[in-house]
Amino acid sequence: MTAMKTCAALTGLMTLSLGSLATPVLAQDDTIKVGILHSLSGTMAISETTLKDTMLFLIEQQNADGGLLGKQIEPVVVDIASDWPLAAEKARELLTVNEVDAVFGCWTSVCRKSVLPVFEELNGLLFYPVQYEGEESQRNVFYTGASPNQQAIPAVDYLMNEEGVERWVLAGTDYVYPQTTNKILEQYLLDKGVASEDIMINYTPFGHSDWQTIVSDIKTFGSTGKKTAVVSTINGDANVPFYRELGNQGIMAEDIPVVAFSVGEEELSGFDTTPLVGHLAAWNYFMSVDTPENEEFIAAWHEFIGSEDRVTNDPMEAHYIGFNLWVKAVEAAGSTEADAVIDAIVGLETPNLTGGTAKMLPNHHITKPVLIGEIQDDGQFDVVWETEELVPGDAWSDFLPESAVLEADWTAPINCGNYNTQTKACGGVAAAQ
Amino acid sequence: MMSDLIGTIMERSAARRWLAAAMALLVAVFAFGSPSLAQVSDAELTQRIDALAPGSYADRAGAVGALVASGDPRVVGVLQVLAEGDLLVVEETGKVVYVERSGKDFALTDPLTGESLGSVPRGDVEKVRVNNSLRRTLRTAIGQLTLLSEDRGTRLAAAQSILRDADPANLQLLDESLAAEIDPAIKRTMELARAVITLKSGSDVEQIRSAAETVAHSGSRDAASILSAAMGTVPDELRADIQASIDGLARDRAVWDALQNVWFGVSLGSVLLLAAIGLAITFGVMGVINMAHGEMVMLGAYTTFAVQETIRQNAPGLFDYSLAIALPLAFLLTALVGVAIERGVIRWLYGRALETLLATWGLSLILQQTVRSIFGPTNRQVGNPSWMSGSFEFYGLAITWSRLWIVVFALAVFVALLLVLNRTALGLQMRAVTQNRRMASAMGIRTPLVDAMTFGLGSGIAGLAGVALSQIDNVSPNLGQGYIIDSFMVVVFGGVGNLWGTLVGAMTLGIANKFLEPYAGAVLGKILILVLIILFIQRRPRGLFALKGRAVE
């Protein structure tokens, strides 16, 4: 037994040090296996490596508390190397070769879309921890990040009501999440009576680094006397040069605030935030939130990772919630079998880190508070506004005419991800015709 | 509610009036104020300062108003510290304090009297929080309080913040300070602020007309938008005139916008030039398809990070020189790595382009993952020295310092490289080996050594580029990947083996990109550039400046 433990510990160490290699599978019947499907190399490693560590941390804690169903949980780490076809292959490997009981992973929507068919075909479980564009609900996927109504819409409301913003720049990276989010936001703003000439939409490629023209355009767009704000769905690496250019061209948060949906503590730890003080981000969790649960989580995380400098962020909280919900569902079902867990998990609740409760809804999204934070000079966010109630995640946006009629409900009797409330049938918009 | 609001406004504007008078008196060194300007007692003032901490942001804005109303000059300092987010409050007593870090504890001082209040553990004090709207309130308040300051810079900043807000309540204050102002630049700013306020809220037609003229002739970048914003409220008989000035300004603006675009293009071009110029040596001169070139740039950027980190920990005073220190180190490090790559891998693969490509591609992945293992996958913080931050206006152009220095640096590197190639023995040997390897070898040149040196030089220059790019881009393991394609495009477009071609190629691509971007968008713009280059290469396979003669074959 001791030898086995040492072996497992060694395996863990190897996983940590080699990173990009899959953990060799040991034939152990007394463990429950959990797959961790994140990029540990390539472009997305910048964000996803921390999530892999978070999962190892959560699993270690659970094991220290006695494991699950009397068994230890064994993490199986694979590296999808920011390569989406590889993600699908690795997902298949996790489910068929390693026979894991649940998978936690993916960051981008394109990764999720790539692995979806695999999870459907093999009836696996995927917990997806990042905010996304909505317009999706699958039986095998649990969306623990925010949908647009839990992040984008409240942020726009805040700017409109509290800051009196009348002119809008929707700036994003050119891929599915920003485009869908901006489509929803544009429709929402038009519905609110914003004139279409007061909305400027701009897309840039991944990793865009020359922001001179765009920032100068934003400056011109914002100098008409009407209060202007930028809603940024700019992803990952492109943010640092964007904010630098804003600072260099003298755009202050007091004049043209930028509210970002993809910039968190982890991204800010990469640079000096003094010129950014006052710019905003909308999330469902901030490291600075002052609750006993959060304090405990941060302390335990620092101890696990061995550094006081490491920050926590929103997708980490999403994994925390997702993992705890899965544990509860397995305990409730008395089994790790996918169908039993899918049936048991809906309606379960677990405390989140901001003092509220995350509840798994029938559409496989969860309830979350929405927080708006202002960037501080220490790279943290100061919460300036939050929703009074928890917001239930909405799979299909109510602001797009074609999806307003759709609902997702994975409980009997509906049991489908795109139920058309008008035709009373599954099958999405096609069913309406 | 409404009457409350009006009450506050009246109270505040009244306060401002006598506040301005009080400040004028102070400046004129009148020791005794008139009886109506009785100062608020220190105890009362301390109470008002303590009122900054509790309650909501709106309560805090009210407390700022009360402080401004006290008219005490010491308030300015408190408000500035608050605006910077450095004002703290002792949780237990609710006392607002200045704080200096001393070891694990915080040393407290009284914001008003400056006397020491002992020290407390870090956990016992909390920041007085500021949000954007409070920051705006503070900016205006500080502007009002310092418009009559003795320091020129402070006065100018005050005038600019009054101009930004253009609040009609400041009109009287502006008139008084205009009368006392002697500095022409500050006077212009104040006059402009006065004109903008008159345009917004004036009632006299003649006054509005002259205000519109002042704005139109101010040369401000925002003049046209100020005028168009005013179009809705001005009297009808002035509309035609103002529209004419707007049109005139728009015509001027179009010219400046084009020039601004050229500048953006030159600045993008200089970044491309920096990234590509090392490749112009390794690919252009030696013919090695070096896919690991981007990683050399990345290593240069990480060297800057390491240098800055060392300086931060050991000698923070040297921070402004960090880039100067990083430059030679980055050059040496990447040059050594380059020589090692050439000796270890590439020299076995000369003449086998495809295999070189694959081998260097593999090397680039190895280098990326190595850096990721050592420094972690997240971005590393590289700061801008003070002389590379901010921007200035040059006539109608807005120029940021970091971009200006990068343009200068890129040209300096270009000239230096040109001198090395044309005026040194190594340069001569390099050109000889490039043009005819066998003949050069027959003439006694040690071609393997020259190969290693050339590759080292190209890599070293990529390292220099990394130092510069760390100032405008992310320092992450992926840094190099973003530049490798662009670098190859520049070299192929400019003409392989010709440095001038690289310069012209980089600038052309930069400027073309910036002129396409406003019309086609950043994504389509890049695609169009790629298509244009492909078409161009069809016409001229050897690029803009092709090497002529038999030697190249």
Contacts between the chains, C-beta under 8 A, distances in Angstrom:
chain1	res1	chain2	res2	distance
A	19	B	373	7.4
A	20	B	369	7.3
A	40	B	377	7.7
A	41	B	368	7.6
A	41	B	369	5.8
A	41	B	372	6.7
A	42	B	478	7.8
A	43	B	478	5.5
A	43	B	481	7.8
A	45	B	372	6.4
A	45	B	377	4.1
A	45	B	477	7.5
A	46	B	377	5.0
A	46	B	378	5.5
A	46	B	379	6.7
A	46	B	476	5.9
A	46	B	478	7.4
A	49	B	376	7.7
A	49	B	377	4.6
A	49	B	378	7.8
A	50	B	378	7.8
A	162	B	133	7.6
A	163	B	132	6.8
A	163	B	133	7.0
A	174	B	523	4.9
A	202	B	521	7.2
A	202	B	522	7.7
A	203	B	521	6.3
A	203	B	522	7.0
A	203	B	523	5.7
A	204	B	522	4.4
A	204	B	523	6.8
A	205	B	522	6.3
A	205	B	523	5.3
A	205	B	526	6.3
A	207	B	478	7.3
A	207	B	481	7.8
A	207	B	482	4.9
A	208	B	522	6.1
A	209	B	472	6.9
A	209	B	473	4.8
A	209	B	474	7.9
A	209	B	482	6.2
A	210	B	264	7.9
A	210	B	268	5.1
A	210	B	271	7.1
A	210	B	513	8.0
A	212	B	264	4.4
A	212	B	267	6.6
A	212	B	268	7.3
A	212	B	400	7.8
A	212	B	403	7.2
A	212	B	514	7.7
A	213	B	261	7.3
A	213	B	264	5.5
A	213	B	514	5.9
A	213	B	517	5.1
A	213	B	518	6.4
A	214	B	517	7.8
A	214	B	522	7.0
A	216	B	260	6.9
A	216	B	264	7.5
A	216	B	398	7.0
A	217	B	518	7.1
A	220	B	225	7.9
A	223	B	221	7.7
A	223	B	222	4.9
A	223	B	225	4.4
A	224	B	225	5.0
A	224	B	228	6.8
A	224	B	229	6.0
A	225	B	225	6.5
A	225	B	226	7.1
A	225	B	228	7.9
A	225	B	229	3.2
A	226	B	229	7.8
A	237	B	379	7.6
A	237	B	474	5.0
A	237	B	476	6.4
A	237	B	478	6.5
A	237	B	482	7.9
A	240	B	379	6.2
A	240	B	473	7.1
A	240	B	474	4.6
A	241	B	472	5.8
A	241	B	473	5.4
A	241	B	474	7.0
A	244	B	384	7.8
A	244	B	402	7.9
A	244	B	472	6.5
A	245	B	400	7.6
A	247	B	389	7.6
A	248	B	389	6.9
A	248	B	390	6.4
A	248	B	391	5.5
A	248	B	400	4.1
A	248	B	401	7.5
A	248	B	402	6.1
A	248	B	403	7.8
A	249	B	391	5.8
A	249	B	398	6.4
A	249	B	400	6.4
A	250	B	390	7.2
A	250	B	391	6.0
A	253	B	132	5.5
A	253	B	135	7.5
A	254	B	132	5.2
A	254	B	135	4.9
A	254	B	136	4.8
A	254	B	139	6.6
A	255	B	164	7.3
A	257	B	132	5.9
A	266	B	378	6.5
A	267	B	379	7.4
A	269	B	378	6.4
A	269	B	379	7.5
A	269	B	381	7.6
A	270	B	378	5.9
A	270	B	379	2.6
A	270	B	380	6.5
A	270	B	381	5.8
A	270	B	474	6.7
A	270	B	475	7.6
A	270	B	476	7.4
A	271	B	379	6.7
A	271	B	381	5.0
A	271	B	382	7.6
A	271	B	383	7.9
A	272	B	381	6.1
A	272	B	383	5.1
A	272	B	384	7.8
A	275	B	389	7.9
A	277	B	85	6.8
A	278	B	131	7.4
A	278	B	132	5.0
A	278	B	135	6.1
A	374	B	131	5.7
A	374	B	132	6.9
A	376	B	85	6.7
A	377	B	85	6.3
A	382	B	129	5.8
A	382	B	131	7.7
A	384	B	57	7.5
A	384	B	131	4.8
